[in-house]
Amino acid sequence: MIKKHVIYKKDKWNMLTVEVNGKQLILREISDQWGEESRTFLSRPEMMHWVGERFPKEKFADNPEEYEEIIAAFKQV
């Protein structure tokens, strides 16, 4: 059974979801600029390492609440 987690969804073109399929974590990022990107991780630590690179805290200096919400959503996966 695949369990789907919505990390954020701003509209139908800007969203990020994670699907848990057994040991695999399938991350899908849909952007109005880049289209759809999909990544497969074999562990949560591997995914959280990617999260740290993709969402650096410095990028959210003007909106730390959004950063905390995104990180909390990933930790619930």
SETOR-798729 format. One record per residue: x, y, z of N, C-alpha, C in turn. Coordinates in steps of 0.001 Angstrom, whole numbers, padded with zeros to 6 digits, always signed. Layout:
XYZXYZXYZ
...
END
This chain:
+000837-001180+000000+000000+000000+000000+000885+001248+000000
+000543+002181-000828+001295+003428-000949+000602+004497-000110
+001383+005155+000754+000856+006234+001569+001428+007544+001040
+000558+008510+000773+000973+009771+000169+000920+010891+001209
+002009+011670+001269+002103+012812+002169+002242+014074+001324
+001402+015061+001567+001509+016346+000880+002357+017257+001764
+003504+017667+001243+004401+018535+001999+003926+019974+001884
+003698+020425+000677+003047+021713+000469+002306+021689-000847
+001267+022494-000935+000483+022606-002161-000040+024026-002234
+000533+024788-003153+000111+026180-003309-000985+026299-004348
-000910+025506-005394-001953+025403-006412-001662+024116-007183
-002354+023896-008307-002131+022630-009012-000784+022558-009728
-000035+023655-009768+001253+023654-010449+002433+023768-009502
+002210+024061-008256+003302+024217-007299+003009+023367-006070
+003561+022162-006082+003323+021249-004976+004480+020281-004822
+004544+019672-003646+005561+018672-003368+004896+017574-002546
+005015+016341-003013+004430+015202-002309+005489+014120-002132
+005293+013289-001121+006158+012143-000884+005256+010924-000750
+005572+009897-001522+004833+008640-001448+005738+007599-000802
+005208+006897+000198+005952+005838+000871+005471+004523+000282
+006379+003818-000390+006070+002543-001028+007050+001510-000495
+006672+000879+000617+007594-000054+001257+008786+000704+001801
+010004+000352+001347+011213+001042+001788+011494+002294+000972
+010875+002402-000183+011151+003535-001070+010331+004763-000692
+010968+005914-000790+010308+007196-000629+010387+007894-001983
+009247+008103-002618+009205+008709-003938+008723+010144-003784
+009613+011074-004078+009318+012491-003925+008983+013067-005294
+007859+013756-005394+007465+014412-006644+007294+015897-006384
+008015+016674-007171+007948+018120-007051+007432+018672-008383
+006317+019370-008320+005728+019946-009525+005828+021467-009408
+006394+022075-010428+006622+023514-010443+006136+024096-011760
+005608+025317-011708+005171+025959-012946+006365+026379-013801
+007575+026432-013230+008773+026797-013981+009499+025583-014548
+009571+024478-013777+010406+023356-014156+009638+022105-014529
+008340+022100-014352+007572+020898-014640+007632+019941-013464
+007622+018644-013744+007624+017654-012680+008993+016987-012563
+009488+016909-011332+010720+016196-011042+010397+015116-010023
+010978+013958-010202+010737+012847-009293+012078+012311-008809
+012151+012036-007514+013359+011458-006916+012940+010279-006059
+013769+009267-006010+013500+008093-005181+014612+007968-004147
+014212+007881-002902+015153+007722-001796+014931+006354-001164
+015997+005750-000670+015903+004441-000043+015865+004518+001477
+016032+005726+002028+015962+005893+003480+015528+007312+003817
+014994+007473+005010+014595+008803+005475+015799+009723+005675
+016914+009232+006247+018084+010117+006372+018573+010641+005017
+018520+009799+003987+018913+010242+002643+017975+011350+002158
+016677+011187+002384+015703+012203+001976+015916+013496+002763
+016154+013390+004080+016335+014593+004895+017617+015328+004520
+018636+014609+004059+019850+015268+003565+019507+016113+002332
+018708+015551+001424+018283+016295+000238+017451+017511+000648
+016575+017335+001633+015735+018437+002115+016611+019577+002620
+017662+019254+003366+018567+020279+003878+019251+021067+002775
+019553+020400+001653+020170+021090+000516+019144+021860-000300
+017964+021310-000457+016923+021929-001290+016258+023111-000598
+016119+023031+000727+015460+024086+001499+016402+024617+002575
+017437+025379+002175+018342+025931+003190+017618+026974+004050
+017937+026987+005325+017264+027891+006267+017466+029357+005881
+018609+029685+005294+018905+031062+004898+017903+031572+003848
+017402+030673+003024+016452+031059+001967+015123+031531+002551
+014832+031120+003791+013569+031460+004427+013768+032466+005560
+014797+033296+005470+015090+034263+006533+013925+035219+006766
+013210+035583+005700+012079+036502+005846+010784+035793+006245
+010749+034445+006181+009546+033688+006528+009926+032377+007230
+010418+032460+008474+010862+031235+009164+009723+030268+009475
+008479+030762+009555+007345+029880+009825+007142+028884+008681
+007290+029359+007441+007133+028477+006284+008206+027386+006302
+009433+027764+006648+010527+026795+006743+010202+025721+007775
+009742+026136+008945+009412+025191+010017+008282+024254+009602
+007279+024778+008872+006165+023946+008402+006652+022883+007415
+007528+023269+006497+008043+022322+005500+008869+021233+006173
+009758+021621+007071+010605+020643+007761+009749+019710+008623
+008757+020254+009310+007864+019429+010146+007099+018424+009283
+006644+018846+008097+005923+017949+007205+006827+016810+006737
+008090+017104+006433+009018+016043+006021+009298+015095+007180
+009392+015599+008402+009674+014739+009544+008515+013790+009845
+007317+014123+009409+006156+013261+009637+006067+012113+008638
+006885+012157+007598+006862+011090+006595+007414+009826+007190
END
